[in-house]
Amino acid sequence: MIARFVWTCFKEILGWDRIPTGLDDLFENWVYFGCVDYSLKLFCFTIVAWVLWPTRNKSRIEHGFPKSPIAIVHKTDSLLQSWKILLRRPDQKKAEDFRGRTADWMKTFVTARSRPDESDWC
């Protein structure tokens, strides 16, 4: 459930028409060998997978659950910022652009979630 939320967030951030249905779909349609920005896409996928793995373990083993699923997107953004230095210079710039889009999306998401909905009124 958390993974689907995270992939849906990135679908909106990146303007994808759909989310990957599995690793085969991901590597055949989004991160196929030789695609544009292959290294950057693979790097971003690795960061997302790295954040989801311990989150899943924590929920299964320790029965802990993030207070908000958006915390996973924040963690992904934080790791991307920390590890982008491993990328080549042009890919670092693209990663920073991606981080900017992610930050803008998160602000919009949090703002929309904090506004009272009409259905909250009596």
The first five atom37 places (N, CA, C, CB, O) and aatype in JSON, in Angstrom:
{
  "aatype": [12, 9, 0, 1, 13, 19, 17, 16, 4, 13, 11, 6, 9, 10, 7, 17, 3, 1, 9, 14, 16, 7, 10, 3, 3, 10, 13, 6, 2, 17, 19, 18, 13, 7, 4, 19, 3, 18, 15, 10, 11, 10, 13, 4, 13, 16, 9, 19, 0, 17, 19, 10, 17, 14, 16, 1, 2, 11, 15, 1, 9, 6, 8, 7, 13, 14, 11, 15, 14, 9, 0, 9, 19, 8, 11, 16, 3, 15, 10, 10, 5, 15, 17, 11, 9, 10, 10, 1, 1, 14, 3, 5, 11, 11, 0, 6, 3, 13, 1, 7, 1, 16, 0, 3, 17, 12, 11, 16, 13, 19, 16, 0, 1, 15, 1, 14, 3, 6, 15, 3, 17, 4],
  "atom_mask": [
    [1, 1, 1, 1, 1],
    [1, 1, 1, 1, 1],
    [1, 1, 1, 1, 1],
    [1, 1, 1, 1, 1],
    [1, 1, 1, 1, 1],
    [1, 1, 1, 1, 1],
    [1, 1, 1, 1, 1],
    [1, 1, 1, 1, 1],
    [1, 1, 1, 1, 1],
    [1, 1, 1, 1, 1],
    [1, 1, 1, 1, 1],
    [1, 1, 1, 1, 1],
    [1, 1, 1, 1, 1],
    [1, 1, 1, 1, 1],
    [1, 1, 1, 0, 1],
    [1, 1, 1, 1, 1],
    [1, 1, 1, 1, 1],
    [1, 1, 1, 1, 1],
    [1, 1, 1, 1, 1],
    [1, 1, 1, 1, 1],
    [1, 1, 1, 1, 1],
    [1, 1, 1, 0, 1],
    [1, 1, 1, 1, 1],
    [1, 1, 1, 1, 1],
    [1, 1, 1, 1, 1],
    [1, 1, 1, 1, 1],
    [1, 1, 1, 1, 1],
    [1, 1, 1, 1, 1],
    [1, 1, 1, 1, 1],
    [1, 1, 1, 1, 1],
    [1, 1, 1, 1, 1],
    [1, 1, 1, 1, 1],
    [1, 1, 1, 1, 1],
    [1, 1, 1, 0, 1],
    [1, 1, 1, 1, 1],
    [1, 1, 1, 1, 1],
    [1, 1, 1, 1, 1],
    [1, 1, 1, 1, 1],
    [1, 1, 1, 1, 1],
    [1, 1, 1, 1, 1],
    [1, 1, 1, 1, 1],
    [1, 1, 1, 1, 1],
    [1, 1, 1, 1, 1],
    [1, 1, 1, 1, 1],
    [1, 1, 1, 1, 1],
    [1, 1, 1, 1, 1],
    [1, 1, 1, 1, 1],
    [1, 1, 1, 1, 1],
    [1, 1, 1, 1, 1],
    [1, 1, 1, 1, 1],
    [1, 1, 1, 1, 1],
    [1, 1, 1, 1, 1],
    [1, 1, 1, 1, 1],
    [1, 1, 1, 1, 1],
    [1, 1, 1, 1, 1],
    [1, 1, 1, 1, 1],
    [1, 1, 1, 1, 1],
    [1, 1, 1, 1, 1],
    [1, 1, 1, 1, 1],
    [1, 1, 1, 1, 1],
    [1, 1, 1, 1, 1],
    [1, 1, 1, 1, 1],
    [1, 1, 1, 1, 1],
    [1, 1, 1, 0, 1],
    [1, 1, 1, 1, 1],
    [1, 1, 1, 1, 1],
    [1, 1, 1, 1, 1],
    [1, 1, 1, 1, 1],
    [1, 1, 1, 1, 1],
    [1, 1, 1, 1, 1],
    [1, 1, 1, 1, 1],
    [1, 1, 1, 1, 1],
    [1, 1, 1, 1, 1],
    [1, 1, 1, 1, 1],
    [1, 1, 1, 1, 1],
    [1, 1, 1, 1, 1],
    [1, 1, 1, 1, 1],
    [1, 1, 1, 1, 1],
    [1, 1, 1, 1, 1],
    [1, 1, 1, 1, 1],
    [1, 1, 1, 1, 1],
    [1, 1, 1, 1, 1],
    [1, 1, 1, 1, 1],
    [1, 1, 1, 1, 1],
    [1, 1, 1, 1, 1],
    [1, 1, 1, 1, 1],
    [1, 1, 1, 1, 1],
    [1, 1, 1, 1, 1],
    [1, 1, 1, 1, 1],
    [1, 1, 1, 1, 1],
    [1, 1, 1, 1, 1],
    [1, 1, 1, 1, 1],
    [1, 1, 1, 1, 1],
    [1, 1, 1, 1, 1],
    [1, 1, 1, 1, 1],
    [1, 1, 1, 1, 1],
    [1, 1, 1, 1, 1],
    [1, 1, 1, 1, 1],
    [1, 1, 1, 1, 1],
    [1, 1, 1, 0, 1],
    [1, 1, 1, 1, 1],
    [1, 1, 1, 1, 1],
    [1, 1, 1, 1, 1],
    [1, 1, 1, 1, 1],
    [1, 1, 1, 1, 1],
    [1, 1, 1, 1, 1],
    [1, 1, 1, 1, 1],
    [1, 1, 1, 1, 1],
    [1, 1, 1, 1, 1],
    [1, 1, 1, 1, 1],
    [1, 1, 1, 1, 1],
    [1, 1, 1, 1, 1],
    [1, 1, 1, 1, 1],
    [1, 1, 1, 1, 1],
    [1, 1, 1, 1, 1],
    [1, 1, 1, 1, 1],
    [1, 1, 1, 1, 1],
    [1, 1, 1, 1, 1],
    [1, 1, 1, 1, 1],
    [1, 1, 1, 1, 1],
    [1, 1, 1, 1, 1],
    [1, 1, 1, 1, 1]
  ],
  "atom_positions": [
    [[0.83, -1.19, 0.0], [0.0, 0.0, 0.0], [0.87, 1.25, 0.0], [-0.94, 0.0, 1.21], [0.6, 2.19, -0.76]],
    [[1.9, 1.29, 0.82], [2.8, 2.45, 0.86], [3.53, 2.58, -0.46], [3.8, 2.33, 2.02], [3.67, 3.68, -1.0]],
    [[4.0, 1.45, -1.0], [4.72, 1.49, -2.27], [3.83, 2.05, -3.37], [5.23, 0.08, -2.65], [4.29, 2.85, -4.19]],
    [[2.58, 1.64, -3.41], [1.67, 2.15, -4.43], [1.48, 3.67, -4.27], [0.3, 1.43, -4.35], [1.45, 4.4, -5.26]],
    [[1.36, 4.14, -3.03], [1.24, 5.57, -2.78], [2.48, 6.3, -3.3], [1.04, 5.85, -1.27], [2.36, 7.32, -3.98]],
    [[3.67, 5.78, -2.97], [4.91, 6.44, -3.39], [5.02, 6.47, -4.91], [6.13, 5.72, -2.78], [5.35, 7.51, -5.48]],
    [[4.74, 5.35, -5.57], [4.81, 5.32, -7.03], [3.77, 6.25, -7.65], [4.62, 3.89, -7.56], [4.03, 6.87, -8.68]],
    [[2.6, 6.35, -7.04], [1.57, 7.27, -7.54], [2.03, 8.72, -7.38], [0.24, 7.05, -6.8], [1.78, 9.54, -8.26]],
    [[2.69, 9.03, -6.28], [3.25, 10.38, -6.09], [4.23, 10.7, -7.2], [3.94, 10.5, -4.71], [4.17, 11.78, -7.8]],
    [[5.15, 9.77, -7.48], [6.14, 10.02, -8.53], [5.51, 10.06, -9.91], [7.23, 8.96, -8.49], [6.01, 10.74, -10.8]],
    [[4.42, 9.32, -10.1], [3.67, 9.41, -11.36], [3.19, 10.84, -11.57], [2.47, 8.42, -11.37], [3.32, 11.4, -12.66]],
    [[2.64, 11.44, -10.53], [2.16, 12.82, -10.62], [3.32, 13.8, -10.79], [1.34, 13.18, -9.38], [3.24, 14.72, -11.61]],
    [[4.38, 13.61, -10.03], [5.53, 14.51, -10.08], [6.17, 14.49, -11.46], [6.56, 14.14, -9.0], [6.53, 15.54, -12.0]],
    [[6.33, 13.3, -12.03], [7.04, 13.15, -13.3], [6.12, 13.21, -14.52], [7.78, 11.86, -13.31], [6.6, 13.23, -15.65]],
    [[4.82, 13.25, -14.29], [3.88, 13.35, -15.41], [3.74, 12.05, -16.2], [0.0, 0.0, 0.0], [3.42, 12.08, -17.39]],
    [[3.96, 10.9, -15.53], [3.79, 9.62, -16.2], [2.31, 9.39, -16.49], [4.36, 8.47, -15.34], [1.45, 9.96, -15.82]],
    [[2.02, 8.56, -17.48], [0.63, 8.25, -17.77], [0.1, 7.12, -16.88], [0.47, 7.87, -19.23], [-1.11, 6.94, -16.75]],
    [[1.01, 6.36, -16.26], [0.62, 5.29, -15.36], [1.81, 4.91, -14.49], [0.09, 4.05, -16.15], [2.94, 5.34, -14.74]],
    [[1.55, 4.11, -13.46], [2.66, 3.64, -12.61], [3.08, 2.25, -13.08], [2.24, 3.62, -11.09], [2.27, 1.53, -13.67]],
    [[4.32, 1.87, -12.83], [4.75, 0.52, -13.21], [3.98, -0.54, -12.43], [6.27, 0.34, -12.98], [3.66, -0.35, -11.26]],
    [[3.69, -1.66, -13.1], [2.95, -2.73, -12.44], [3.88, -3.74, -11.78], [2.05, -3.44, -13.45], [3.42, -4.61, -11.04]],
    [[5.16, -3.65, -12.04], [6.14, -4.56, -11.46], [7.52, -4.24, -12.02], [0.0, 0.0, 0.0], [7.67, -3.32, -12.82]],
    [[8.5, -4.99, -11.58], [9.87, -4.75, -12.05], [10.01, -4.96, -13.54], [10.83, -5.65, -11.32], [10.72, -4.2, -14.21]],
    [[9.34, -5.98, -14.09], [9.42, -6.2, -15.54], [8.91, -4.99, -16.29], [8.62, -7.45, -15.94], [9.56, -4.51, -17.23]],
    [[7.76, -4.48, -15.88], [7.17, -3.31, -16.52], [8.09, -2.09, -16.36], [5.78, -3.01, -15.92], [8.29, -1.34, -17.31]],
    [[8.64, -1.91, -15.18], [9.54, -0.79, -14.92], [10.75, -0.82, -15.86], [10.0, -0.81, -13.46], [11.1, 0.19, -16.47]],
    [[11.38, -1.99, -15.96], [12.6, -2.09, -16.76], [12.34, -2.24, -18.26], [13.42, -3.26, -16.28], [13.25, -2.06, -19.06]],
    [[11.13, -2.56, -18.65], [10.81, -2.63, -20.08], [10.32, -1.29, -20.62], [9.75, -3.71, -20.33], [10.54, -0.99, -21.79]],
    [[9.67, -0.48, -19.78], [9.04, 0.74, -20.27], [9.63, 2.04, -19.74], [7.61, 0.71, -19.94], [9.54, 3.07, -20.41]],
    [[10.24, 2.02, -18.56], [10.73, 3.26, -17.97], [12.26, 3.33, -17.91], [10.17, 3.43, -16.58], [12.85, 4.35, -18.27]],
    [[12.88, 2.27, -17.48], [14.33, 2.28, -17.26], [14.98, 1.19, -18.13], [14.67, 2.06, -15.74], [15.82, 0.43, -17.65]],
    [[14.59, 1.13, -19.38], [15.19, 0.12, -20.25], [16.6, 0.57, -20.64], [14.31, -0.11, -21.52], [16.88, 1.76, -20.75]],
    [[17.46, -0.4, -20.85], [18.86, -0.12, -21.15], [18.97, 0.73, -22.41], [19.66, -1.43, -21.31], [18.4, 0.39, -23.45]],
    [[19.69, 1.81, -22.31], [19.9, 2.7, -23.46], [18.89, 3.83, -23.57], [0.0, 0.0, 0.0], [18.99, 4.64, -24.49]],
    [[17.92, 3.9, -22.65], [16.94, 4.99, -22.72], [17.59, 6.32, -22.34], [15.73, 4.69, -21.79], [18.69, 6.34, -21.78]],
    [[16.92, 7.39, -22.64], [17.42, 8.72, -22.27], [17.5, 8.8, -20.75], [16.5, 9.85, -22.85], [16.57, 8.39, -20.06]],
    [[18.59, 9.32, -20.23], [18.81, 9.48, -18.78], [18.78, 8.14, -18.04], [17.77, 10.41, -18.19], [18.3, 8.07, -16.91]],
    [[19.29, 7.1, -18.67], [19.29, 5.77, -18.07], [19.92, 5.77, -16.67], [20.04, 4.79, -18.97], [19.32, 5.26, -15.73]],
    [[21.11, 6.35, -16.54], [21.82, 6.35, -15.24], [21.01, 7.08, -14.17], [23.2, 7.0, -15.38], [20.9, 6.6, -13.05]],
    [[20.45, 8.23, -14.53], [19.66, 9.0, -13.58], [18.4, 8.26, -13.16], [19.3, 10.37, -14.18], [18.06, 8.21, -11.98]],
    [[17.7, 7.67, -14.13], [16.48, 6.93, -13.82], [16.77, 5.72, -12.93], [15.8, 6.48, -15.11], [16.04, 5.46, -11.98]],
    [[17.84, 5.0, -13.24], [18.21, 3.85, -12.43], [18.62, 4.29, -11.02], [19.35, 3.08, -13.09], [18.29, 3.62, -10.04]],
    [[19.32, 5.4, -10.93], [19.72, 5.96, -9.64], [18.48, 6.31, -8.81], [20.61, 7.21, -9.84], [18.39, 5.96, -7.63]],
    [[17.52, 7.0, -9.42], [16.3, 7.39, -8.71], [15.49, 6.17, -8.28], [15.43, 8.31, -9.6], [14.96, 6.13, -7.17]],
    [[15.4, 5.17, -9.15], [14.7, 3.94, -8.79], [15.37, 3.29, -7.58], [14.67, 2.96, -9.98], [14.69, 2.83, -6.66]],
    [[16.7, 3.26, -7.58], [17.43, 2.66, -6.47], [17.15, 3.39, -5.16], [18.93, 2.66, -6.76], [16.98, 2.75, -4.12]],
    [[17.11, 4.71, -5.22], [16.82, 5.5, -4.01], [15.41, 5.17, -3.49], [16.93, 7.03, -4.32], [15.23, 4.94, -2.3]],
    [[14.43, 5.14, -4.39], [13.06, 4.83, -3.97], [12.99, 3.42, -3.38], [12.08, 4.95, -5.18], [12.38, 3.21, -2.33]],
    [[13.62, 2.46, -4.04], [13.61, 1.08, -3.53], [14.31, 1.0, -2.17], [14.3, 0.14, -4.53], [13.86, 0.27, -1.29]],
    [[15.4, 1.76, -2.01], [16.13, 1.75, -0.74], [15.28, 2.32, 0.4], [17.44, 2.56, -0.88], [15.39, 1.85, 1.53]],
    [[14.45, 3.3, 0.11], [13.57, 3.88, 1.14], [12.41, 2.93, 1.45], [13.03, 5.26, 0.68], [12.02, 2.77, 2.61]],
    [[11.86, 2.3, 0.42], [10.73, 1.39, 0.64], [11.13, 0.13, 1.39], [10.11, 1.02, -0.7], [10.35, -0.39, 2.2]],
    [[12.33, -0.38, 1.14], [12.76, -1.64, 1.77], [12.77, -1.56, 3.3], [14.17, -2.02, 1.27], [12.09, -2.36, 3.94]],
    [[13.5, -0.61, 3.92], [13.48, -0.57, 5.39], [12.1, -0.18, 5.94], [14.52, 0.42, 5.89], [11.75, -0.58, 7.05]],
    [[11.33, 0.59, 5.19], [9.97, 0.94, 5.63], [9.12, -0.32, 5.71], [9.32, 1.98, 4.68], [8.39, -0.53, 6.68]],
    [[9.23, -1.16, 4.7], [8.5, -2.43, 4.69], [8.96, -3.31, 5.83], [8.69, -3.16, 3.35], [8.15, -3.89, 6.55]],
    [[10.28, -3.41, 6.02], [10.8, -4.24, 7.1], [10.31, -3.76, 8.46], [12.33, -4.24, 7.08], [9.92, -4.55, 9.31]],
    [[10.34, -2.45, 8.65], [9.91, -1.89, 9.93], [8.43, -2.2, 10.18], [10.15, -0.36, 9.96], [8.04, -2.52, 11.3]],
    [[7.61, -2.1, 9.13], [6.19, -2.38, 9.33], [5.93, -3.86, 9.57], [5.4, -1.9, 8.11], [5.05, -4.21, 10.36]],
    [[6.68, -4.74, 8.91], [6.48, -6.19, 9.07], [7.09, -6.73, 10.36], [7.07, -6.93, 7.88], [6.46, -7.52, 11.07]],
    [[8.3, -6.31, 10.67], [9.03, -6.89, 11.8], [8.7, -6.17, 13.11], [10.52, -6.83, 11.55], [8.41, -6.81, 14.12]],
    [[8.74, -4.84, 13.07], [8.53, -4.07, 14.3], [7.1, -3.56, 14.44], [9.48, -2.89, 14.33], [6.77, -2.93, 15.44]],
    [[6.27, -3.84, 13.46], [4.88, -3.38, 13.44], [4.79, -1.86, 13.57], [4.08, -4.04, 14.57], [3.85, -1.32, 14.15]],
    [[5.8, -1.17, 13.03], [5.8, 0.29, 13.01], [5.31, 0.77, 11.66], [0.0, 0.0, 0.0], [5.56, 0.13, 10.63]],
    [[4.63, 1.87, 11.66], [4.07, 2.42, 10.43], [4.35, 3.91, 10.41], [2.54, 2.12, 10.3], [4.19, 4.56, 11.45]],
    [[4.75, 4.48, 9.27], [4.99, 5.92, 9.24], [3.73, 6.69, 9.62], [5.49, 6.36, 7.85], [2.62, 6.28, 9.27]],
    [[3.9, 7.8, 10.31], [2.74, 8.6, 10.71], [2.01, 9.13, 9.49], [3.17, 9.77, 11.62], [0.79, 9.29, 9.51]],
    [[2.76, 9.41, 8.44], [2.17, 9.88, 7.19], [2.93, 9.26, 6.02], [2.19, 11.43, 7.12], [4.16, 9.26, 6.02]],
    [[2.23, 8.75, 5.03], [2.93, 8.18, 3.88], [3.8, 9.19, 3.14], [1.92, 7.59, 2.92], [4.76, 8.8, 2.47]],
    [[3.49, 10.46, 3.26], [4.3, 11.49, 2.59], [5.71, 11.53, 3.18], [3.63, 12.88, 2.72], [6.63, 12.04, 2.54]],
    [[5.88, 10.99, 4.39], [7.21, 10.92, 5.0], [8.15, 10.08, 4.14], [7.12, 10.33, 6.42], [9.35, 10.33, 4.12]],
    [[7.62, 9.1, 3.42], [8.42, 8.27, 2.53], [8.95, 9.11, 1.37], [7.6, 7.07, 2.0], [10.11, 8.97, 0.98]],
    [[8.11, 9.98, 0.83], [8.55, 10.86, -0.26], [9.61, 11.83, 0.25], [7.34, 11.64, -0.87], [10.59, 12.11, -0.44]],
    [[9.42, 12.35, 1.46], [10.42, 13.24, 2.06], [11.76, 12.52, 2.24], [9.93, 13.76, 3.43], [12.81, 13.08, 1.95]],
    [[11.71, 11.28, 2.71], [12.94, 10.5, 2.9], [13.63, 10.25, 1.56], [12.61, 9.15, 3.59], [14.86, 10.33, 1.47]],
    [[12.86, 9.96, 0.53], [13.41, 9.77, -0.81], [14.11, 11.03, -1.28], [12.31, 9.37, -1.8], [15.21, 10.97, -1.83]],
    [[13.47, 12.16, -1.07], [14.05, 13.45, -1.45], [15.35, 13.71, -0.7], [13.06, 14.59, -1.18], [16.33, 14.18, -1.27]],
    [[15.35, 13.39, 0.58], [16.54, 13.6, 1.41], [17.71, 12.73, 0.93], [16.22, 13.29, 2.87], [18.84, 13.21, 0.82]],
    [[17.44, 11.46, 0.64], [18.51, 10.58, 0.16], [19.0, 11.0, -1.22], [18.03, 9.14, 0.13], [20.19, 10.91, -1.52]],
    [[18.09, 11.44, -2.06], [18.48, 11.92, -3.39], [19.43, 13.11, -3.26], [17.24, 12.31, -4.22], [20.43, 13.2, -3.98]],
    [[19.12, 14.0, -2.34], [19.99, 15.16, -2.11], [21.36, 14.71, -1.6], [19.34, 16.13, -1.11], [22.38, 15.24, -2.04]],
    [[21.39, 13.76, -0.69], [22.65, 13.3, -0.11], [23.53, 12.54, -1.1], [22.37, 12.43, 1.08], [24.75, 12.7, -1.09]],
    [[22.92, 11.72, -1.94], [23.68, 10.81, -2.78], [23.86, 11.28, -4.21], [23.02, 9.49, -2.79], [24.56, 10.63, -4.99]],
    [[23.26, 12.41, -4.59], [23.38, 12.86, -5.99], [24.81, 13.19, -6.37], [22.5, 14.08, -6.23], [25.13, 13.26, -7.56]],
    [[25.68, 13.39, -5.4], [27.07, 13.68, -5.67], [27.74, 12.52, -6.43], [27.82, 13.96, -4.36], [28.77, 12.72, -7.07]],
    [[27.17, 11.33, -6.36], [27.71, 10.17, -7.06], [27.43, 10.22, -8.56], [27.14, 8.9, -6.48], [28.04, 9.48, -9.34]],
    [[26.52, 11.08, -8.96], [26.16, 11.19, -10.37], [27.14, 12.08, -11.12], [24.74, 11.74, -10.52], [27.86, 12.88, -10.52]],
    [[27.16, 11.94, -12.42], [27.94, 12.86, -13.26], [27.3, 14.24, -13.19], [28.02, 12.36, -14.74], [26.12, 14.37, -12.9]],
    [[28.1, 15.26, -13.47], [27.66, 16.66, -13.35], [26.32, 16.94, -14.04], [28.71, 17.57, -13.91], [25.43, 17.52, -13.41]],
    [[26.14, 16.55, -15.32], [24.84, 16.84, -15.97], [23.67, 16.14, -15.28], [24.89, 16.41, -17.43], [22.58, 16.7, -15.17]],
    [[23.92, 14.91, -14.82], [22.86, 14.18, -14.11], [22.58, 14.78, -12.74], [23.24, 12.7, -13.97], [21.45, 14.71, -12.25]],
    [[23.6, 15.37, -12.11], [23.39, 16.06, -10.83], [22.41, 17.21, -11.02], [24.73, 16.57, -10.25], [21.53, 17.43, -10.19]],
    [[22.57, 17.96, -12.11], [21.67, 19.08, -12.4], [20.24, 18.58, -12.61], [22.16, 19.87, -13.65], [19.29, 19.16, -12.1]],
    [[20.11, 17.49, -13.37], [18.78, 16.91, -13.6], [18.17, 16.39, -12.31], [18.85, 15.79, -14.64], [16.96, 16.5, -12.09]],
    [[19.0, 15.8, -11.45], [18.52, 15.3, -10.16], [18.04, 16.48, -9.31], [19.63, 14.51, -9.41], [17.03, 16.36, -8.6]],
    [[18.74, 17.59, -9.36], [18.33, 18.77, -8.6], [17.02, 19.33, -9.15], [19.44, 19.86, -8.65], [16.16, 19.77, -8.38]],
    [[16.85, 19.31, -10.47], [15.57, 19.72, -11.07], [14.44, 18.82, -10.61], [15.67, 19.7, -12.62], [13.35, 19.29, -10.29]],
    [[14.7, 17.51, -10.56], [13.72, 16.55, -10.07], [13.37, 16.83, -8.62], [14.24, 15.12, -10.23], [12.2, 16.77, -8.23]],
    [[14.39, 17.15, -7.82], [14.15, 17.48, -6.41], [13.27, 18.72, -6.3], [15.49, 17.7, -5.66], [12.39, 18.79, -5.44]],
    [[13.49, 19.7, -7.16], [12.66, 20.91, -7.16], [11.21, 20.59, -7.47], [0.0, 0.0, 0.0], [10.3, 21.1, -6.81]],
    [[10.99, 19.75, -8.47], [9.61, 19.35, -8.81], [8.98, 18.58, -7.66], [9.6, 18.48, -10.08], [7.8, 18.75, -7.35]],
    [[9.78, 17.72, -7.01], [9.28, 16.95, -5.88], [8.9, 17.87, -4.72], [10.34, 15.93, -5.41], [7.85, 17.7, -4.11]],
    [[9.76, 18.85, -4.43], [9.48, 19.8, -3.34], [8.21, 20.59, -3.63], [10.67, 20.76, -3.13], [7.38, 20.78, -2.74]],
    [[8.05, 21.07, -4.86], [6.84, 21.81, -5.23], [5.6, 20.94, -5.08], [6.95, 22.33, -6.68], [4.58, 21.39, -4.57]],
    [[5.7, 19.69, -5.53], [4.56, 18.78, -5.42], [4.2, 18.53, -3.96], [4.87, 17.45, -6.13], [3.03, 18.53, -3.6]],
    [[5.22, 18.31, -3.12], [4.96, 18.04, -1.7], [4.29, 19.24, -1.03], [6.26, 17.69, -0.97], [3.37, 19.06, -0.23]],
    [[4.73, 20.45, -1.35], [4.08, 21.65, -0.78], [2.63, 21.71, -1.18], [4.8, 22.93, -1.24], [1.76, 21.98, -0.35]],
    [[2.34, 21.46, -2.45], [0.96, 21.46, -2.93], [0.14, 20.38, -2.25], [0.92, 21.27, -4.45], [-1.0, 20.62, -1.85]],
    [[0.72, 19.2, -2.11], [0.03, 18.08, -1.47], [-0.3, 18.4, -0.01], [0.88, 16.81, -1.55], [-1.43, 18.21, 0.43]],
    [[0.68, 18.88, 0.73], [0.48, 19.18, 2.15], [-0.54, 20.3, 2.31], [1.82, 19.58, 2.82], [-1.39, 20.24, 3.2]],
    [[-0.47, 21.33, 1.47], [-1.43, 22.43, 1.52], [-2.84, 21.93, 1.25], [-1.05, 23.53, 0.51], [-3.78, 22.3, 1.96]],
    [[-2.99, 21.09, 0.24], [-4.31, 20.56, -0.1], [-4.86, 19.68, 1.02], [-4.24, 19.76, -1.41], [-6.06, 19.69, 1.28]],
    [[-3.99, 18.93, 1.69], [-4.43, 18.06, 2.78], [-4.8, 18.84, 4.03], [-3.35, 17.05, 3.1], [-5.6, 18.36, 4.84]],
    [[-4.22, 20.03, 4.21], [-4.48, 20.78, 5.43], [-5.71, 21.67, 5.31], [-3.27, 21.63, 5.78], [-6.24, 22.14, 6.33]],
    [[-6.18, 21.91, 4.09], [-7.39, 22.7, 3.9], [-8.62, 21.9, 4.28], [-7.5, 23.17, 2.46], [-8.71, 20.72, 3.93]],
    [[-9.57, 22.5, 5.0], [-10.8, 21.76, 5.32], [-11.59, 21.44, 4.05], [-11.67, 22.56, 6.3], [-11.71, 22.27, 3.15]],
    [[-12.11, 20.27, 4.01], [-12.91, 19.83, 2.88], [-14.37, 20.16, 3.18], [-12.72, 18.31, 2.61], [-14.78, 20.2, 4.34]],
    [[-15.15, 20.4, 2.13], [-16.57, 20.71, 2.33], [-17.3, 19.58, 3.04], [-17.24, 21.01, 1.0], [-18.28, 19.81, 3.75]],
    [[-16.81, 18.34, 2.85], [-17.48, 17.2, 3.49], [-17.2, 17.17, 4.99], [-17.01, 15.88, 2.84], [-17.85, 16.41, 5.72]],
    [[-16.24, 18.0, 5.49], [-15.96, 18.06, 6.91], [-16.99, 18.91, 7.65], [-14.57, 18.61, 7.14], [-17.05, 18.87, 8.88]],
    [[-17.79, 19.67, 6.92], [-18.77, 20.54, 7.55], [-20.06, 19.79, 7.83], [-19.05, 21.75, 6.67], [-20.42, 18.85, 7.11]],
    [[-20.75, 20.21, 8.86], [-22.03, 19.58, 9.22], [-23.13, 20.02, 8.3], [-22.4, 19.91, 10.65], [-24.27, 19.58, 8.46]]
  ]
}
